[in-house]
Amino acid sequence: MRIAVGAITRRRPKMFAALLESFAAMARPEEAEIVFLFAENDEADGAAAVVDAFRARVPEAVRLEAEPRQGIPMARNKVLDMALAEGVDFLTFVDDDEVVDRDWLVTLITGVRARGLELAGGPVRLVAPAGELTPWNQAVLKHLQKRADGRIRSKTRLAEAGQDAEIDVYTNNWCLSLEAQRRTEVRFDETLRFTGGSDTRFSRDFRAAGGRVGFVPAAFVDDPMPQARLTLGYHFARARDQSNNAVVLGQKRAAQCFGQAALRLLDAAMNLLTVPITGRYGVVKATHKLGIAAGRLKGAFGARSRHYGAGSEKVHTERSADD
């Protein structure tokens, strides 16, 4: 069995180094040949030194290629093509700002093979970053963690009941059978260049093509949230853009969008009324609901998210996380 452990990166050398450190320390599945495949989504080779240091620490082959066309789906397809060229059996993805549990790969591959899954996701725990957080940062993190934990519990229940075939799985913790990919020919949609959501589209296209999709509840990765993403402004923008993607990917009608936006606005108002009791947490919840409403309204008028487009570097690259 041959496994490609993949990741894409862009201008996050310290975060990427932490991920590679966790790769170096993780357990390897028995009788598995592993190759590490990385794509740098940049014209510069800023990740080369980090990858060279990792290569010197591990016995496996390590490959880094550049994908100069900026866009997450472009970089993901680059790694997919690298894996196809290597002739591996499975390709995994995690994000370059995460770290994996020691038993992550063993647990993920074991779960995939035991259930005959062809595309699988796993749980992501949101954790606090290093350093002191403001009270507003703490309130945003609490809300994010509560929602993430709820998603994990829901997907775990579905997996334990064998009812997880309809879930969407994401490249923040992801495993794909390359045999199934060759059969279905599903790739990441490069028209979703800056919007986000190309992994959601991949999951749905793969399932529609007959692929077996599921969830491996015990294969954990951790996501330390940079402080720059624990602000009310980013919390609103992220909710807005994810909501907008849901309109695009779900092909929702304008009338449906207006109705859903109205409900979220009502939710926001109700949360604001509780602020004398809930404090900052109530404001954070209201901000999230307002973001969802804004995304639905944008989608109703045909607008698309540019969550990873020009101007997003300040929150999506490492410099912002350190400042």
N, C-alpha and C positions, 0 to 999 in steps of 0.2 A: 504494500500500500504506500503510495506516494502522496504527500500533503504539501501544498503550497500555503505558507502563512503570509498573508498579504496585508499591506497598508499603503495608503497614500498620504502625502504630507505637503504642506506649503508653509514655509516661514515660521516653523515652530520647533527649532532645533532642541530646546531643552525639554519640551513636552515629548517630542519624538524620542529623545534619548531615554526618558523615563519608561516609555513603552518598550523600547528595545531592551532595557535592563530587565523588565518583567519577562520578555521573551527568553532572554538568556537563562533566567532562573526557573522557568516553567518546566514541568515534567513532560517527557516525550512519550507518545503512545508506543507500546512495544511493537517491534517488527515494522516500524514505520520509517520511511525515508522522508526527511523534511527538507524543503528549500524555502528560504525567505525571499519574497518578491516585493519590492518597494518601487513606487513611482513618485517622483517629485514633480508637483504641479507648478512648475516655475521655469523660467528661462535660465536662471542662475542655478549653480550646484551647491546650494547652501546646506544640503543634508549629507553631502559626500563624507565630510569628516566624521559625523556621527555614525554613519553606516560603516565606515572603515574601522572605527573603534569597536563596533559591534562584531564585525566580521572576524576581528582578531580574537574575540572571546568565545566564539561558538564553533563547533566542528562542522556544521552544515554549510552548504552553499548559500551565499547571500548575493542577491543581484539588485542593483538600483538602476532605473532608467528614468530619463526625463520625459515629461509630457508638457511641452511648452504652451499648448493651447489651454488657457485658463478655464477651469470648469471641473467640478467634482465628477460628473459622469465621464468626461474625457479621461481623467486619471484612473478611474475605476476600470474603464475598458482597457486601458493600457496594461494594468495588472492582470486583467482577465486574459488578454492576448498573451502575456508572458507565461501565464499558467498553462494555457492551451499549447503553447510552443514547448513547454517543459514536459507535456504529456502526463501531468499528475492526475490523481484520482479525485482529490478534493482541493478546493480553494477556500480559505477563510479570510475574513476581513474583520478588523477592529479599527477604531478611529485613532488618529495620531496623538490625541490628547487624553487617551485612556491608559490604564494598566490592567494586565490580565492576572487572574488568580493563578497560583502555582499549578493547580490541576485543571485549568480551563480547557486546554486543548485535548487532554485525555478524556475529560468529561464530555466535551462537545462531540468529538468523533465517536465515542462509545454510544452516546445517545442517538446520533444520526444513524449509525449502523444497526443498532438494536431495533429501531423502528422502521428501517428502510426509507428514511427521509432523503429527499434529494435537494431540498433547500431548507435550512433551519436557522432559527435565531435563538439568542440566549438573553438572559437578564443583564441589565446595566444598573449598577448602584451609583447614585449621585452622592459624592462626598465633598466635604468642605475643602477649599484650597488651603495651602499653607499661609500663615499670616493672620492678622486680626481683621475680622469682618465688622462692618458697621451694623447697627440694628436693622437698617433697611436691607442690607445684604443678607442678614440672617433670616429675615422674614421671607424674602424671595426664595432662598435656599430651602426653607421649610416647606413652602408651597410646592416647589419642584420635586422635592423628595417624597412628599405625600402623594403626589400624582404618579411619580415613577413607581413607588412601592405598590400602589393600587393596580397599575398595569401589570406588574410582575405577578401579583397574586391572581389576577384574572386569567392571565395566560397560563400560569401554572395549573390552575384548576382545569382549564380546557385541555391542557396536555395530559394531565393525569386521567382525564375522562376520555382521552382519544378523540377530542372534538376541536383540535387546534388547526385543522387543515385550512381554515378560512382566514387565519390571522395574517397580518402583514409582518414581514421580518425586515430588519434594517441592518445596514453594514457596520453599525457600531458593535455588533456581535453576531457573526454570520458565517454560515458554511454552505458551500454549493458543491454538488456532484458535477464534475466536468463531463462525465458520460451523459448526464441528463441535459447539461447545457448544449452539448453537441447535437443531441436529439431535438431539443426545442429551439435552438439558435437564438435564445433570448439574450439581449445585451442591455446595457444601461442607456437610457434615452438621452441623447446628447442635445435634444431641443430643450431639456430642462437644465440648461447650462448653469444658470445662476440662481434658480428658484429654490433648490433643494427638492427632495421628493423623488429623485431618480431611483433610489433603492425601493421605495414604495411601488413605483411603476414596475420595476423589475419583478418584485414579488407577485404582483397581480398578473403581469404578463406570463410569468412562469407557471403560475397556477392555471391560468386559462389555457395554456399549451399542454396541460396534462401532468405537470410536475407535482410531486408530493411535498407539501410544505408542512412544517411543524415547529415546535418549540422545545428546547432542552433546558429545563428549569434550573439545573444545578451548575451550569457552565457560566460562572460569573465573571464580569469585568467591572472595574471601577472607573468612574468618570469624575475626576476632581474639577469642580466648576471654577473657572477663572473669575476673579472678582469683577472684571469688566462685564461679565454676563449675569451678574447678580444685582442689576439695577432695575428700577421700575421701567426706564426707557427701553432697555433691551428686552425685558420681560414682555412688554406690550408688543414690541416689534416682532419678536419670535412667535408669539401667539397669533398676531396678524398674518404673518407670512405662512405659518403652518395652516391656518384656516383658509387662506387664499389657495394654497396647494390642494387642500381637500376639495375645493370647488373645481379646480382644473382637472385633477385626477379622477374625481367622481362624476364629472360632467353634469354638475348640478344646474338646474334651471334657475333663471333670475328670480322668479316668484318664490322658489324654495329658499334661495339665499336671503331674500328680504325677510321672510318669515323667521328663519333661523337667527338673523341679525337682531330682529326685534326681541326674540326670547333672550338672547345673550345680553342685550341692553337692559332688559328687565332684571336679569340675574345680577348685573353689575350694580344697578340701583339698590337691590335688596342687600347686597354685600356692603355697600356704602352705609346703609342704615344701621348695620351692626357694628360699625367702626368704634362707637363709644365703648363697646364690650370687647371686640376682637382686636382693636388697635391696628398696628401696621399690617398684620396678617390679613385683615379684612380689606385694606386698601390694595394689597397685592392681589387678592382674589378678584376684586373688582377690576383691576388693571388687566388681568388675564382675560376676563369676560369681555371687556371693551376691545381688546386686541382681536378676539375671535369675531366679534361683530364687525370690526373694521375690515378684516380679511374677507368675510362673506360679502360685504358691500362692494369691496374692490372687485371680487370675482363676479358679482352680478353685472358689473359694467365692463367686464372683459379684461380687467387689468391683471397683470401677473407679478408675482413676487420677484424681487431681485435681492434676496437675502444675502447672497454671496457675491453680489456684483460690486461695481465701483463704489468706493466709500465704506465698504464693510471691513476693510483690513484692520481698522482700529480696534475692533472687537474680536476678530477671527484670527489674528496673528499673535505671535507670542509677545511682541513688544507691549501690546495693550494689556496682556495678562500680568506683565511684570510691573507696569507703571501704576 
